[in-house]
């Protein structure tokens, strides 16, 4: 992966875009610190599909989330009394 300072990435954005499509992910740095990555859209979609869902998505799913909170009712059988005579 090639690293682009933020000033160069702004000035030569078209080249940055072409490089990310042709050569793969491109890193953008700010003051020498890796800050962002530009990736082709196909790779972004692949990464998004492979990522686990976020907490909001998990909580808003429409399946039954609360069905197993209460354990099932058990039926108890009474023992028959024993005659001690």
N, CA, C and O atoms as a GROMACS GRO file, in nm:
protein
  340
    1UNK      N    1   0.084  -0.118   0.000
    1UNK     CA    2   0.000   0.000   0.000
    1UNK      C    3   0.088   0.124   0.000
    1UNK      O    4   0.193   0.128   0.065
    2UNK      N    5   0.044   0.221  -0.073
    2UNK     CA    6   0.117   0.346  -0.083
    2UNK      C    7   0.057   0.447   0.014
    2UNK      O    8  -0.064   0.448   0.037
    3UNK      N    9   0.141   0.532   0.070
    3UNK     CA   10   0.098   0.633   0.166
    3UNK      C   11   0.097   0.771   0.101
    3UNK      O   12   0.193   0.809   0.035
    4UNK      N   13  -0.012   0.844   0.120
    4UNK     CA   14  -0.029   0.978   0.064
    4UNK      C   15  -0.044   1.079   0.179
    4UNK      O   16  -0.133   1.062   0.263
    5UNK      N   17   0.040   1.183   0.183
    5UNK     CA   18   0.012   1.291   0.278
    5UNK      C   19  -0.120   1.359   0.242
    5UNK      O   20  -0.157   1.361   0.125
    6UNK      N   21  -0.189   1.413   0.339
    6UNK     CA   22  -0.321   1.469   0.316
    6UNK      C   23  -0.317   1.583   0.213
    6UNK      O   24  -0.411   1.598   0.134
    7UNK      N   25  -0.210   1.663   0.213
    7UNK     CA   26  -0.202   1.772   0.115
    7UNK      C   27  -0.195   1.716  -0.027
    7UNK      O   28  -0.261   1.767  -0.117
    8UNK      N   29  -0.114   1.610  -0.047
    8UNK     CA   30  -0.104   1.548  -0.180
    8UNK      C   31  -0.235   1.481  -0.219
    8UNK      O   32  -0.276   1.487  -0.335
    9UNK      N   33  -0.300   1.419  -0.123
    9UNK     CA   34  -0.424   1.349  -0.156
    9UNK      C   35  -0.532   1.448  -0.197
    9UNK      O   36  -0.614   1.417  -0.284
   10UNK      N   37  -0.534   1.568  -0.137
   10UNK     CA   38  -0.630   1.669  -0.179
   10UNK      C   39  -0.595   1.727  -0.316
   10UNK      O   40  -0.682   1.745  -0.401
   11UNK      N   41  -0.467   1.755  -0.336
   11UNK     CA   42  -0.424   1.817  -0.462
   11UNK      C   43  -0.434   1.721  -0.580
   11UNK      O   44  -0.462   1.763  -0.692
   12UNK      N   45  -0.413   1.590  -0.554
   12UNK     CA   46  -0.412   1.491  -0.662
   12UNK      C   47  -0.515   1.382  -0.636
   12UNK      O   48  -0.486   1.264  -0.649
   13UNK      N   49  -0.636   1.425  -0.600
   13UNK     CA   50  -0.740   1.330  -0.563
   13UNK      C   51  -0.771   1.231  -0.675
   13UNK      O   52  -0.792   1.112  -0.649
   14UNK      N   53  -0.775   1.279  -0.798
   14UNK     CA   54  -0.804   1.190  -0.912
   14UNK      C   55  -0.700   1.080  -0.922
   14UNK      O   56  -0.734   0.965  -0.949
   15UNK      N   57  -0.572   1.113  -0.900
   15UNK     CA   58  -0.466   1.011  -0.902
   15UNK      C   59  -0.483   0.913  -0.786
   15UNK      O   60  -0.462   0.793  -0.802
   16UNK      N   61  -0.519   0.965  -0.670
   16UNK     CA   62  -0.543   0.880  -0.553
   16UNK      C   63  -0.656   0.782  -0.581
   16UNK      O   64  -0.646   0.664  -0.548
   17UNK      N   65  -0.762   0.831  -0.641
   17UNK     CA   66  -0.875   0.747  -0.676
   17UNK      C   67  -0.836   0.639  -0.776
   17UNK      O   68  -0.871   0.522  -0.759
   18UNK      N   69  -0.763   0.678  -0.880
   18UNK     CA   70  -0.717   0.580  -0.980
   18UNK      C   71  -0.624   0.476  -0.919
   18UNK      O   72  -0.633   0.358  -0.951
   19UNK      N   73  -0.535   0.520  -0.830
   19UNK     CA   74  -0.442   0.427  -0.766
   19UNK      C   75  -0.516   0.327  -0.677
   19UNK      O   76  -0.479   0.210  -0.672
   20UNK      N   77  -0.619   0.373  -0.609
   20UNK     CA   78  -0.694   0.280  -0.523
   20UNK      C   79  -0.767   0.176  -0.606
   20UNK      O   80  -0.779   0.061  -0.564
   21UNK      N   81  -0.816   0.215  -0.722
   21UNK     CA   82  -0.886   0.119  -0.810
   21UNK      C   83  -0.787   0.022  -0.874
   21UNK      O   84  -0.813  -0.098  -0.882
   22UNK      N   85  -0.674   0.076  -0.921
   22UNK     CA   86  -0.576  -0.007  -0.994
   22UNK      C   87  -0.485  -0.088  -0.903
   22UNK      O   88  -0.457  -0.205  -0.931
   23UNK      N   89  -0.437  -0.028  -0.795
   23UNK     CA   90  -0.334  -0.091  -0.712
   23UNK      C   91  -0.383  -0.140  -0.576
   23UNK      O   92  -0.308  -0.206  -0.504
   24UNK      N   93  -0.507  -0.108  -0.540
   24UNK     CA   94  -0.559  -0.151  -0.411
   24UNK      C   95  -0.563  -0.037  -0.312
   24UNK      O   96  -0.547   0.079  -0.350
   25UNK      N   97  -0.585  -0.068  -0.185
   25UNK     CA   98  -0.602   0.034  -0.082
   25UNK      C   99  -0.485   0.132  -0.075
   25UNK      O  100  -0.369   0.094  -0.088
   26UNK      N  101  -0.519   0.261  -0.054
   26UNK     CA  102  -0.421   0.368  -0.042
   26UNK      C  103  -0.440   0.435   0.093
   26UNK      O  104  -0.552   0.469   0.131
   27UNK      N  105  -0.330   0.454   0.166
   27UNK     CA  106  -0.335   0.515   0.299
   27UNK      C  107  -0.314   0.665   0.287
   27UNK      O  108  -0.228   0.712   0.213
   28UNK      N  109  -0.395   0.741   0.362
   28UNK     CA  110  -0.380   0.886   0.370
   28UNK      C  111  -0.328   0.919   0.510
   28UNK      O  112  -0.383   0.873   0.610
   29UNK      N  113  -0.220   0.999   0.514
   29UNK     CA  114  -0.159   1.033   0.643
   29UNK      C  115  -0.177   1.181   0.673
   29UNK      O  116  -0.183   1.264   0.582
   30UNK      N  117  -0.187   1.213   0.801
   30UNK     CA  118  -0.190   1.351   0.847
   30UNK      C  119  -0.079   1.368   0.950
   30UNK      O  120  -0.079   1.303   1.055
   31UNK      N  121   0.015   1.454   0.918
   31UNK     CA  122   0.133   1.478   1.003
   31UNK      C  123   0.209   1.348   1.031
   31UNK      O  124   0.260   1.328   1.141
   32UNK      N  125   0.215   1.262   0.931
   32UNK     CA  126   0.289   1.137   0.943
   32UNK      C  127   0.214   1.023   1.010
   32UNK      O  128   0.268   0.913   1.021
   33UNK      N  129   0.092   1.048   1.054
   33UNK     CA  130   0.012   0.946   1.122
   33UNK      C  131  -0.092   0.891   1.024
   33UNK      O  132  -0.166   0.968   0.962
   34UNK      N  133  -0.097   0.758   1.010
   34UNK     CA  134  -0.196   0.696   0.921
   34UNK      C  135  -0.336   0.729   0.972
   34UNK      O  136  -0.370   0.696   1.086
   35UNK      N  137  -0.416   0.795   0.886
   35UNK     CA  138  -0.546   0.846   0.929
   35UNK      C  139  -0.663   0.781   0.859
   35UNK      O  140  -0.766   0.755   0.922
   36UNK      N  141  -0.650   0.753   0.730
   36UNK     CA  142  -0.761   0.698   0.653
   36UNK      C  143  -0.708   0.607   0.543
   36UNK      O  144  -0.590   0.609   0.510
   37UNK      N  145  -0.800   0.528   0.488
   37UNK     CA  146  -0.765   0.439   0.377
   37UNK      C  147  -0.871   0.454   0.269
   37UNK      O  148  -0.990   0.454   0.298
   38UNK      N  149  -0.827   0.467   0.146
   38UNK     CA  150  -0.920   0.467   0.033
   38UNK      C  151  -0.912   0.330  -0.033
   38UNK      O  152  -0.805   0.284  -0.072
   39UNK      N  153  -1.030   0.266  -0.044
   39UNK     CA  154  -1.036   0.133  -0.104
   39UNK      C  155  -1.138   0.133  -0.218
   39UNK      O  156  -1.229   0.216  -0.218
   40UNK      N  157  -1.124   0.043  -0.314
   40UNK     CA  158  -1.225   0.031  -0.420
   40UNK      C  159  -1.360  -0.010  -0.361
   40UNK      O  160  -1.365  -0.076  -0.258
   41UNK      N  161  -1.467   0.028  -0.428
   41UNK     CA  162  -1.602   0.002  -0.376
   41UNK      C  163  -1.631  -0.147  -0.362
   41UNK      O  164  -1.703  -0.186  -0.271
   42UNK      N  165  -1.577  -0.231  -0.450
   42UNK     CA  166  -1.601  -0.375  -0.439
   42UNK      C  167  -1.542  -0.430  -0.310
   42UNK      O  168  -1.604  -0.513  -0.242
   43UNK      N  169  -1.422  -0.384  -0.277
   43UNK     CA  170  -1.360  -0.430  -0.152
   43UNK      C  171  -1.436  -0.378  -0.032
   43UNK      O  172  -1.452  -0.450   0.067
   44UNK      N  173  -1.482  -0.254  -0.038
   44UNK     CA  174  -1.561  -0.197   0.073
   44UNK      C  175  -1.688  -0.279   0.097
   44UNK      O  176  -1.721  -0.310   0.211
   45UNK      N  177  -1.757  -0.313  -0.011
   45UNK     CA  178  -1.880  -0.392   0.003
   45UNK      C  179  -1.851  -0.531   0.058
   45UNK      O  180  -1.928  -0.584   0.138
   46UNK      N  181  -1.739  -0.590   0.015
   46UNK     CA  182  -1.701  -0.721   0.067
   46UNK      C  183  -1.672  -0.714   0.216
   46UNK      O  184  -1.713  -0.801   0.292
   47UNK      N  185  -1.600  -0.610   0.258
   47UNK     CA  186  -1.568  -0.593   0.399
   47UNK      C  187  -1.693  -0.566   0.483
   47UNK      O  188  -1.706  -0.617   0.594
   48UNK      N  189  -1.785  -0.485   0.430
   48UNK     CA  190  -1.910  -0.457   0.502
   48UNK      C  191  -1.994  -0.584   0.518
   48UNK      O  192  -2.055  -0.605   0.623
   49UNK      N  193  -1.997  -0.667   0.414
   49UNK     CA  194  -2.077  -0.790   0.421
   49UNK      C  195  -2.016  -0.889   0.520
   49UNK      O  196  -2.090  -0.964   0.584
   50UNK      N  197  -1.885  -0.890   0.533
   50UNK     CA  198  -1.818  -0.984   0.622
   50UNK      C  199  -1.814  -0.937   0.767
   50UNK      O  200  -1.788  -1.016   0.857
   51UNK      N  201  -1.841  -0.809   0.790
   51UNK     CA  202  -1.833  -0.754   0.926
   51UNK      C  203  -1.953  -0.799   1.009
   51UNK      O  204  -2.063  -0.813   0.956
   52UNK      N  205  -1.931  -0.822   1.139
   52UNK     CA  206  -2.045  -0.857   1.224
   52UNK      C  207  -2.137  -0.737   1.239
   52UNK      O  208  -2.092  -0.623   1.226
   53UNK      N  209  -2.266  -0.759   1.265
   53UNK     CA  210  -2.359  -0.647   1.278
   53UNK      C  211  -2.327  -0.562   1.401
   53UNK      O  212  -2.274  -0.612   1.500
   54UNK      N  213  -2.360  -0.434   1.394
   54UNK     CA  214  -2.338  -0.346   1.508
   54UNK      C  215  -2.448  -0.366   1.611
   54UNK      O  216  -2.546  -0.436   1.585
   55UNK      N  217  -2.432  -0.307   1.728
   55UNK     CA  218  -2.525  -0.329   1.839
   55UNK      C  219  -2.665  -0.279   1.805
   55UNK      O  220  -2.764  -0.341   1.846
   56UNK      N  221  -2.675  -0.169   1.731
   56UNK     CA  222  -2.807  -0.116   1.695
   56UNK      C  223  -2.882  -0.216   1.608
   56UNK      O  224  -3.000  -0.240   1.629
   57UNK      N  225  -2.813  -0.273   1.511
   57UNK     CA  226  -2.876  -0.372   1.422
   57UNK      C  227  -2.921  -0.494   1.502
   57UNK      O  228  -3.029  -0.547   1.479
   58UNK      N  229  -2.838  -0.539   1.594
   58UNK     CA  230  -2.875  -0.656   1.675
   58UNK      C  231  -3.000  -0.629   1.758
   58UNK      O  232  -3.087  -0.714   1.769
   59UNK      N  233  -3.008  -0.509   1.816
   59UNK     CA  234  -3.122  -0.478   1.901
   59UNK      C  235  -3.251  -0.454   1.823
   59UNK      O  236  -3.360  -0.475   1.875
   60UNK      N  237  -3.238  -0.410   1.698
   60UNK     CA  238  -3.357  -0.379   1.620
   60UNK      C  239  -3.405  -0.494   1.531
   60UNK      O  240  -3.499  -0.477   1.454
   61UNK      N  241  -3.343  -0.608   1.541
   61UNK     CA  242  -3.388  -0.721   1.461
   61UNK      C  243  -3.530  -0.758   1.500
   61UNK      O  244  -3.572  -0.737   1.614
   62UNK      N  245  -3.604  -0.813   1.406
   62UNK     CA  246  -3.745  -0.840   1.429
   62UNK      C  247  -3.773  -0.979   1.487
   62UNK      O  248  -3.889  -1.012   1.511
   63UNK      N  249  -3.671  -1.059   1.510
   63UNK     CA  250  -3.698  -1.191   1.566
   63UNK      C  251  -3.728  -1.180   1.716
   63UNK      O  252  -3.710  -1.073   1.775
   64UNK      N  253  -3.771  -1.286   1.774
   64UNK     CA  254  -3.809  -1.286   1.915
   64UNK      C  255  -3.684  -1.281   2.002
   64UNK      O  256  -3.604  -1.375   2.004
   65UNK      N  257  -3.669  -1.172   2.071
   65UNK     CA  258  -3.550  -1.156   2.155
   65UNK      C  259  -3.576  -1.196   2.299
   65UNK      O  260  -3.483  -1.223   2.375
   66UNK      N  261  -3.703  -1.200   2.338
   66UNK     CA  262  -3.733  -1.218   2.478
   66UNK      C  263  -3.804  -1.350   2.508
   66UNK      O  264  -3.855  -1.369   2.618
   67UNK      N  265  -3.807  -1.441   2.413
   67UNK     CA  266  -3.884  -1.563   2.434
   67UNK      C  267  -3.821  -1.658   2.536
   67UNK      O  268  -3.893  -1.738   2.595
   68UNK      N  269  -3.691  -1.652   2.558
   68UNK     CA  270  -3.626  -1.747   2.649
   68UNK      C  271  -3.591  -1.687   2.785
   68UNK      O  272  -3.512  -1.745   2.859
   69UNK      N  273  -3.649  -1.572   2.819
   69UNK     CA  274  -3.617  -1.512   2.948
   69UNK      C  275  -3.681  -1.587   3.064
   69UNK      O  276  -3.622  -1.596   3.171
   70UNK      N  277  -3.802  -1.640   3.043
   70UNK     CA  278  -3.871  -1.713   3.149
   70UNK      C  279  -3.862  -1.862   3.118
   70UNK      O  280  -3.903  -1.906   3.010
   71UNK      N  281  -3.808  -1.940   3.210
   71UNK     CA  282  -3.796  -2.084   3.182
   71UNK      C  283  -3.935  -2.148   3.171
   71UNK      O  284  -4.031  -2.097   3.228
   72UNK      N  285  -3.945  -2.257   3.098
   72UNK     CA  286  -4.077  -2.322   3.082
   72UNK      C  287  -4.129  -2.375   3.215
   72UNK      O  288  -4.051  -2.416   3.302
   73UNK      N  289  -4.260  -2.373   3.230
   73UNK     CA  290  -4.324  -2.421   3.352
   73UNK      C  291  -4.312  -2.573   3.361
   73UNK      O  292  -4.343  -2.645   3.266
   74UNK      N  293  -4.268  -2.619   3.475
   74UNK     CA  294  -4.255  -2.764   3.494
   74UNK      C  295  -4.376  -2.817   3.570
   74UNK      O  296  -4.429  -2.752   3.659
   75UNK      N  297  -4.418  -2.933   3.533
   75UNK     CA  298  -4.528  -2.997   3.604
   75UNK      C  299  -4.467  -3.088   3.710
   75UNK      O  300  -4.383  -3.172   3.681
   76UNK      N  301  -4.512  -3.068   3.832
   76UNK     CA  302  -4.463  -3.151   3.941
   76UNK      C  303  -4.569  -3.257   3.973
   76UNK      O  304  -4.689  -3.229   3.974
   77UNK      N  305  -4.523  -3.375   3.998
   77UNK     CA  306  -4.613  -3.485   4.030
   77UNK      C  307  -4.606  -3.512   4.179
   77UNK      O  308  -4.498  -3.515   4.238
   78UNK      N  309  -4.721  -3.531   4.237
   78UNK     CA  310  -4.728  -3.562   4.378
   78UNK      C  311  -4.700  -3.710   4.400
   78UNK      O  312  -4.750  -3.795   4.327
   79UNK      N  313  -4.622  -3.737   4.500
   79UNK     CA  314  -4.599  -3.878   4.533
   79UNK      C  315  -4.718  -3.932   4.607
   79UNK      O  316  -4.784  -3.862   4.684
   80UNK      N  317  -4.744  -4.057   4.582
   80UNK     CA  318  -4.856  -4.118   4.652
   80UNK      C  319  -4.815  -4.150   4.796
   80UNK      O  320  -4.703  -4.196   4.820
   81UNK      N  321  -4.903  -4.125   4.890
   81UNK     CA  322  -4.866  -4.151   5.032
   81UNK      C  323  -4.842  -4.302   5.056
   81UNK      O  324  -4.905  -4.387   4.994
   82UNK      N  325  -4.752  -4.328   5.144
   82UNK     CA  326  -4.717  -4.466   5.178
   82UNK      C  327  -4.789  -4.502   5.308
   82UNK      O  328  -4.782  -4.427   5.406
   83UNK      N  329  -4.858  -4.618   5.311
   83UNK     CA  330  -4.923  -4.666   5.434
   83UNK      C  331  -4.820  -4.727   5.524
   83UNK      O  332  -4.746  -4.817   5.482
   84UNK      N  333  -4.813  -4.682   5.646
   84UNK     CA  334  -4.715  -4.736   5.741
   84UNK      C  335  -4.778  -4.836   5.836
   84UNK      O  336  -4.719  -4.864   5.940
   85UNK      N  337  -4.893  -4.891   5.806
   85UNK     CA  338  -4.958  -4.987   5.894
   85UNK      C  339  -4.909  -5.127   5.876
   85UNK      O  340  -4.957  -5.218   5.944
   0.00000   0.00000   0.00000
